[in-house]
Amino acid sequence: MSRGAVVAALCVLVGVAAVAVSPVVSVPDTVWGTAAVVLAVLYLLGVRRVPGWPRWRTVMWLLGCVVVLVATSWGVPDTVSALVANHVLLAVVAPVLLVLGGPVTLALRGLPKSWRARLVAMVRSRAYRGLTQPAVVFVSLLGPFYLLYVFGTVGVVLGSHWPHLAVEAVALVAGYAFFWTVIGVDPGVRRLPHAGRVGLMTALLLGVGYLAVVVGNADSLAGSTVWALGELPVLVLVMVTVAQWARADERAAARADTEPDLSAYNEMFAKLADPPRR
């Protein structure tokens, strides 16, 4: 699957998400609305300092900021379906787009040298690498959702402003950490092999699928929302990763076919270096 196809598929998903939540969008949240605008402006300022920065990455980042803005623009949800849409947009759709924007790479190219050194030290720190371990980011992403929707604590968030803001922050940060680890476009990412990435995302698909069933038993609209906004973006990424895996195997096989077999030469030189004794 080409990069253009990936971008087009993600743009379609964003459009579907925007249409799905548009009836409940009202006024942008003060906290998240400000954060989304600031993130977009800072990114664009960085793009101005880095000539030749890929436009598709800029599009991905700005779309991610739009998703954050839209997802947080209906106030404090008082229904499970609205709350699920809010959480899934912030935990899956927005992080995928933001990660594809490559903000760390942009920062490393556009920041002054002293700031770059600090950023490199942060992404290479033991604490940072520990927090981005595959098992840690997986549990951090799914754990809060299971706590809310499977174990029945969702009532704490419904209609409550500050708990709702806290859960939104957890969803966005945990989602970003997960997809930052899986997609791995920035320096400092633990480079998982293709099998590891496919396995981790497949586990997420299974976890989100079970969550959709549980939520759907109580509210069919909420269950459909989890399927549409939670499963589809991850499924697209799985397909892309499998295609990349296949191409990598093809390139490795082509290199193996074109590289000469040096075993006979090595054996001959070994004999010359160690002649038989009489």
FILUMNU-882179 format. One record per residue: residue in one letter; x, z negated, y negated of N, C-alpha, C, CB in turn. Coordinates in steps of 0.001 Angstrom, whole numbers, plus 500000, padded with zeros to 6 digits. Glycine has a CB too. Layout:
N
AXZYXZYXZYXZY;...
This chain:
278
M500854500000501199500000500000500000500883500000498759499037498765499989;S500607500905497826501442501035496644501147499926495651501237502395495992;R502086499763494686501896498757493641500664499073492812503132498673492740;G500442500362492534499264500741491765497967500354492461499277502225491503;A497939500515493802496741500144494558496498498645494492496867500590496017;V497585497879494557497450496422494460496880496032493103498812495730494684;V497453496598492034496981496289490687495512496677490532497840497015489635;A495154497868491033493769498319490918492831497392491684493629499758491432;A493235496991492898492385496105493695492179494764493008492991495892495076;L493247494217492433493129492931491752492285493057490483494520492379491410;C492406494172489786491571494377488593490091494454488971491995495664487851;V489802495116490104488416495176490570487904493779490889488297496083491809;L488742492964491542488346491594491866488074490792490606489427490908492700;V488912490979489583488679490283488315487361490733487700489842490536487330;G487082492034487768485819492526487238484621491948487965485779494024487313;V484708491880489296483622491283490079483443489820489704483900491415491591;A484563489105489549484486487691489175483840487519487807485881487062489177;A484215488380486867483653488268485514482146488523485514484349489255484564;V481718489530486305480290489815486385479548488659487050480043491121487157;A480178488063488079479524486992488819479296485755487964480342486629490030;V480234485455487080480117484216486305479598484443484893481452483526486237;S479407485698484499478998485977483118477689485316482718478875487451482920;P476699485140483626475466484491483183475634483045482731474472484537484280;V476705482379483183476863480970482832477964480740481806477153480163484071;V478629481805481353479688481651480361479065481327479009480560482933480273;S479573480325478345479037479946477044480141479932476011478355478579477112;V480713478768475739481754478627474730483059478225475413481347477582473651;P484197478844475062485465478464475688485761476978475540486600479269475090;D486265476370476606486651474969476572487816474791475600487029474466477990;T487818473709474862488856473479473856490237473400474484488568472202473081;V490354472653475576491653472470476221492119473753476885491586471345477249;W491272474267477794491700475439478560491681476713477733490819475613479773;G490743476822476808490732477995475946491996478084475116489520477971475040;T492406476951474554493654476916473788494853477222474675493833475549473121;A494873476630475874495992476855476791496104478326477186495833475990478042;A494970478974477474494989480382477875495528481267476753493580480842478278;V495082481011475517495547481813474377497036481585474125494736481470473108;V497476480334474197498892480023473964499771480687475026499118478490473965;L499351480621476288500123481242477359500226482756477159499488480930478718;A499126483378476744499146484821476504500079485178475348497730485331476212;V500003484415474270500832484703473094502315484493473417500413483807471902;L502656483398474081504052483139474433504608484243475333504183481778475128;Y503792484698476273504241485768477165504506487049476383503200486025478265;L503599487405475473503772488618474687505000488521473783502522488888473850;L505273487331473246506495487146472456507728487348473325506521485745471814;G507655486891474577508771487120475490508948488589475816508570486339476764;V507840489310475987507917490741476283508609491487475143506506491321476524;R508368491065473899509013491711472750510529491533472779508451491149471444;R511009490459473402512444490191473455513124490837474654512685488707473483;V512340491431475558512907492008476785512522493480476853512409491242478060;P513361494364476358513040495798476409512909496272477861514128496623475674;G511941497140478074511756497714479392511013496831480378513061498053479952;W510432495740479910509681494867480813508487495632481385509207493579480075;P508249495564482702507173496353483321505803496035482725507144496105484823;R505096497074482355503789496877481734502792496281482718503256498199481189;W502912496628483995501930496126484950502033494611485092502117496799486314;R503241494069484910503373492605484958502681491965483751504870492194484998;T502803492597482593502108492099481407500607492120481615502479492926480176;V500108493200482213498666493310482490498223492191483425498328494691483111;M499024491930484461498660490877485417498581489516484726499678490825486574;W499572489202483899499593487900483224498387487758482286500914487722482430;L498116488786481506497000488712480561495665488608481296496999489939479637;L495531489317482418494317489181483217494174487761483755494324490186484374;G495294487171484157495257485788484619494787484843483526496626485364485113;C495265485051482307494820484220481181493338484423480902495638484538479921;V492867485657481048491442485933480857490606485207481900491170487442480921;V491074485214483153490342484517484215490262483019483920491015484756485584;V491377482434483469491365481007483108490363480761481991492778480533482676;L490356481636480993489441481483479860487987481581480308489731482542478791;V487693482594481149486320482805481604485864481668482519486200484152482335;A486758481262483439486392480247484425486086478898483799487493480090485430;T486625478651482621486438477336481980485495477393480786487779476781481532;S484722478476480681483897478677479479482424478377479687484038480085478999;W482081477622480728480673477277480896480445475769480838480155477826482213;G481367475073480208481199473629480077481433472927481403479808473302479553;V480857471744481554480996470979482791479880471396483732480958469437482521;P480200472045484872479146472494485791478321471323486315479756473262486964;D477013471564486442476135470539487007475516470992488323475036470180486015;T475985472136488848475547472609490158476769472901491012474650473871490030;V476592472817492335477711473045493248478187474488493181477311472690494681;S477275475450493068477666476858493038478534477174491819476425477751493040;A478156476646490649478965476868489449480313476179489560478229476373488208;L480330474978490131481591474248490280482520474968491248481331472815490766;V481984475500492341482795476233493316483399477477492667481945476627494549;A482592478228491916483116479418491239484252479051490300482003480131490462;N484072477985489554485107477511488635486395477178489377484616476285487868;H486285476425490463487472475979491194488189477123491897487088474927492207;V487425478028492509488056479123493249488742480103492298487013479861494107;L488114480367491158488765481232490170490093480644489712487846481451488963;L490120479335489482491335478689488988492379478489490090490988477350488364;A491949478347491337492892478050492419493410479292493121492241477152493427;V492681480405493044493083481604493784493279482806492864492043481935494847;V492219483216492175492280484474491415493280484385490265490892484836490868;A493148483369489414494058483241488270495511483065488702493640482066487403;P495829482186489678497237482027490068497877483303490617497349480943491100;V497133484078491406497692485329491928498116486237490784496670486051492830;L497245486383489796497555487253488658498710486708487832496325487425487774;L498707485401487581499770484798486772501128484895487469499440483332486471;V501150484675488778502413484755489515502966486174489479502221484297490973;L502082487177489623502539488568489573503093488939488200501397489508489936;G502759488152487187503343488387485867504820488060485780502612487591484851;G505360487319486754506794487003486767507265486239485546507585488260486882;P506625485131485170506991484450483921508392483857483938506002483362483631;V508856483391485090510206482807485148511254483890484910510450482114486517;T511062485048485519511989486170485306512006486578483841511600487375486187;L510827486656483242510745487012481823511463485978480969509279487138481379;A511250484709481274511897483645480498513412483706480631511391482273480948;L513911483970481829515355484036482044515991485200481286515656484162483531;R515221486234481038515748487384480307515585487246478797515065488646480774;G514591486473478365514299486427476943514695485165476218512892486632476753;L514921484061476953515252482801476296516723482750475882514929481629477217;P517057481914474912518471481688474575519225481120475786518596480720473359;K520549481233475759521372480853476903521187479392477297522826481116476600;S521105478487476310520967477067476623519647476784477341521059476232475343;W518578477438476906517287477259477552517276477868478947516184477875476706;R517970478999479108518037479605480445518726478679481425518771480949480395;A519781478012480976520498477091481858519599475941482306521741476539481155;R518793475445481387517872474356481749516820474831482744517186473793480496;L516314476041482532515304476574483428515864476794484825514747477872482879;V517077477341484887517720477554486190517944476226486895519058478299486023;A518394475218486150518614473900486751517312473323487294519228472937485725;M516207473573486597514927473037487053514475473695488345513866473222485982;V514525475043488413514027475727489609514966475553490795513829477208489324;R516196475121490546517127474882491648517206473410492043518502475379491272;S516492472560491331516565471129491604515951470813492968515850470332490496;R516427469709493556515927469301494870514448468940494806516735468114495405;A514038468279493730512631467894493602511727469123493514512432467006492366;Y512152470105492737511347471309492572511225472060493884511948472212491503;R512329472181494602512297472889495880511486472119496910513715473122496397;G511519470789496812510711470002497733509226470184497485511070468542497623;L508840470263496217507429470429495872506902471816496210507224470157494405;T507795472789496390507364474147496725507594474487498188508086475148495856;Q507795473458499018507857473694500454506527474280500927508186472381501219;P506531475218501884505277475849502327504202474846502747505559476778503479;A504587473835503530503592472853503978503030472060502811504206471901505002;V503877471743501835503440470949500685502447471735499838504648470523499829;V502765472990499532501864473774498675500563474096499403502550475076498220;F500627474251500719499405474533501484498449473347501435499749474874502945;V498977472162501697498145470958501673497665470671500255498922469749502228;S498527470892499266498148470630497878497018471538497420499348470803496964;L496973472760497953495925473696497545494600473401498237496354475124497841;L494632473219499552493382473027500289492886471584500257493563473462501719;G493815470625500181493437469219500259492371468793499270494629468383500058;P492533469070497966491507468653497002490136469271497266491948469010495609;F490104470527497728488819471173498018488117470507499200489027472667498307;Y488888470175500220488288469500501367487818468103500972489291469420502537;L488584467444500113488184466118499656486865466182498896489272465504498775;L486696467227498096485479467361497287484287467812498108485709468338496158;Y484473468909498867483322469582499452483067469226500922483506471055499329;V484112468882501655483928468539503070483645467049503233485172468935503888;F484370466226502482484209464780502609483231464195501580485557464107502467;G482586465057500801481443464640500000481720463845498747480577463869500819;T482839464089498074483107463380496816482833464263495598484558462890496786;V482141465394495810481924466341494721481068465729493613481264467612495253;G480250464729493930479412464109492918480192463450491800478529463107493551;V481441463077492069482273462452491038482588463442489919483578461914491652;V482644464726490256483050465756489298481856466357488577483828466853490002;L480733466523489281479559467166488683479098466415487433478411467243489705;G479074467116486314478588466526485078479528465560484400477340465844485340;S480746465401484915481711464453484328482867465226483711482238463449485401;H483095465033482415484042465874481687485489465661482133483926465607480205;W486005464441482042487425464231482311487795464404483782487825462859481857;P486990463914484739487295464232486136487289465731486407486302463550487050;H486366466430485751486307467881485931487574468553485406485075468458485222;L488051468144484230489285468708483682490474468425484594489553468146482284;A490517467213485161491624466851486059491621467724487304491535465368486459;V490441467949487898490356468789489098490727470230488765488935468729489709;E490322470712487596490710472063487179492225472193487079490065472415485834;A492877471192486511494340471226486391494999471232487766494842470024485571;V494495470399488672495046470358490029494863471702490717494379469242490856;A493684472297490580493407473583491221494359474671490722491954474001490966;L494551474748489413495392475797488843496862475592489210495232475835487324;V497354474371489099498765474101489409499046474287490895499146472675488979;A498159473764491753498358473900493194498272475361493627497326473066493953;G497320476098493046497209477515493365498431478300492924495974478094492724;Y498918477983491733500123478684491245501319478380492137500438478281489783;A501499477121492519502621476752493373502545477461494727502656475235493573;F501337477560495281501182478216496579501548479698496486499737478056497093;F500944480408495557501170481848495485502542482177494908500087482506494649;W503110481276494107504487481458493651505434481427494847504877480367492618;T505145480562495803505957480472497015505734481670497922505644479187497768;V504486482125498039504153483202498967504581484567498435502661483205499248;I504254484841497167504556486160496607506037486286496289503724486413495345;G506620485260495696508063485198495530508686486266494672508679485246496819;V508155486502493454508732487534492591509753486959491611507629488247491824;D509805485638491471510698485008490498511928484413491166509958483927489726;P513042484293490432514203483585490960513872482129491244515374483676489985;G514516481576492251514291480183492612513254479993493695513885479419491415;V512533481077494039511527480988495084512214480944496447510542482180495002;R511737480068497311512223480034498690511726481298499386511738478734499445;R512644482192499723512263483489500261511804483365501715513434484472500155;L510507483328501910509972483276503259510060484657503900508514482768503251;P510317484735505200510251486040505868508815486548505879510800485948507313;H508660487841506174507321488420506167506398487687507127507380489898506528;A506912487325508293506075486623509266505610485283508711506839486414510582;G506495484585508003506127483302507420505057483450506358507341482629506831;R505178484483505512504185484698504469502824485064505042504651485781503525;V502840485960506037501575486344506667500943485139507358501795487490507681;G501758484336508048501237483161508726500641482148507760502325482513509532;L501319481920506630500838480944505654499533481410505017501898480701504570;M499460482701504679498232483204504069497098483291505080498475484570503447;T497420483574506345496382483575507369495816482171507556496937484110508698;A496691481167507521496218479781507598495308479455506416497411478803507635;L495653479976505232494800479756504061493456480445504237495488480261502787;L493457481664504795492201482359505042491295481557505970492468483736505635;L491877480996507020491096480193507958490561478938507278491946479814509179;G491420478293506479490985477084505791489887477350504788492145476440505101;V490031478423504020489001478767503036487728479226503735489507479864502078;G487885479930504878486711480362505626485883479186506121487130481221506796;Y486547478170506651485817476977507100485146476290505913486770475990507822;L485858476242504791485282475639503589484037476401503144486319475606502453;A484076477744503241482920478557502859481723478255503753483268480050502929;V481983478045505048480886477727505966480266476376505616481386477721507424;V481119475372505365480616474036505041479815474061503740481781473033504929;V480374474709502726479686474771501432478414475602501548480613475364500346;G478480476699502324477320477568502478476156476911503176477702478786503221;N476434475946504051475343475226504722474504474428503733475904474292505793;A475145473987502647474414473223501628473888474110500513475306472148501040;D474621475176500205474234476062499104474750477458499445474806475556497713;S473845478364499792474251479701500241474990480467499151473033480499500691;L474583480295497892475281480968496793476707480472496666474540480756495477;A476903479169496795478253478606496718479122479131497860478199477065496755;G478556479224499071479308479752500202479720481198499986478492479637501468;S478794482003499468479123483410499192480203483525498126477871484177498748;T480172482629497156481196482625496101482575482351496676480862481581495030;V482659481404497598483950481102498225484456482306498996483835479883499158;W483557482975499734483972484158500483484483485253499542482805484690501330;A483720485525498483484051486649497609485286486401496764482890486955496713;L485391485222496154486484484948495218487668484255495871485982484107494082;G487459483630497033488555482930497695489221483726498786488065481662498260;E488427484470499572488979485194500710489532486572500338487922485346501768;L488822487301499479489207488693499211490597488831498584488186489332498301;P490941488058497536492294488211496981493391487901498001492461487307495773;V493180486876498818494187486522499829494267487621500883493852485156500496;L493116488189501254493117489275502229493891490479501710491686489681502573;V493731490789500411494509491888499808496001491599499922494115492092498317;L496400490365499634497816490005499716498332490084501141498038488607499167;V497518489697502117497928489808503519498172491264503886496864489196504449;M497277492135503471497425493561503760498689494119503122496202494338503268;V498948493731501877500159494193501191501404493692501912500167493720499723;T501407492428502302502574491845502966502825492506504316502388490336503147;V501754492783505069501906493469506356502484494862506155500555493556507088;A501998495570505113502539496905504821504011496830504443501743497573503691;Q504396495841503629505803495662503268506640495328504501505950494554502209;W506102494517505378506785494137506620507055495387507462505935493107507426;A506039496253507585506197497476508371507257498389507761504860498218508475;R507244498510506422508251499363505769509651498792505953507941499516504268;A509777497453505878511088496835506069511609497087507475511017495332505799;D510723497022508471511142497303509846511553498760510011510018496964510827;E510829499663509339511179501083509416512547501339508792510111501940508717;R512812500704507643514117500888507000515236500323507871514136500216505615;A514986499175508492516005498580509359516273499478510560515570497178509829;A515211500069511130515393500966512269516142502231511863514041501331512878;A515836502745510645516532503941510168518010503666509954515903504445508872;R518334502470509396519745502127509214520464501998510555519877500824508424;A519775501437511526520391501271512842520657502617513492519502500420513748;D519768503599513247519964504935513841521094505700513177518683505746513746;T521287505484511873522301506250511149523680505611511185521877506428509724;E523753504316511432525059503658511473525790504011512761524904502131511349;P527067504357512683527808504730513894528031503525514800529155505360513523;D528122503820516079528414502784517056529926502580517103527851503158518464;L530379501450516606531818501180516505532336500339517655532126500487515203;S531511500113518655531953499240519744533132499845520492530802498973520714;A533131501193520701534244501819521421535536501710520624533932503292521718;Y535455501925519293536645501782518463537159500353518473536351502218517038;N536277499409518407536695498006518428537385497655519737535492497089518210;E536846498189520819537464497922522127538850498540522220536580498459523259;M539000499751521653540302500416521691541328499642520879540189501853521167;F540954499182519670541888498429518842542228497092519472541312498217517451;A541287496503520175541558495240520851542607495429521941540267494662521449;K542522496557522637543505496835523694544885497108523104543052498034524547;L544909497798521948546192498072521316546844496797520800546016499062520179;A546019495896520307546541494637519780547015493694520893545475493948518940;D546446493836522060546800492960523179547059493813524407545678491918523459;P548209494495524476548491495394525599548563494617526908549805496157525364;P548199495253527993548239494572529288549655494180529669547641495456530370;R549796493015530281551128492529530717551469493091532081551172490977530760;R552792493335532274553298493857533562554018492761534326554250495063533339;
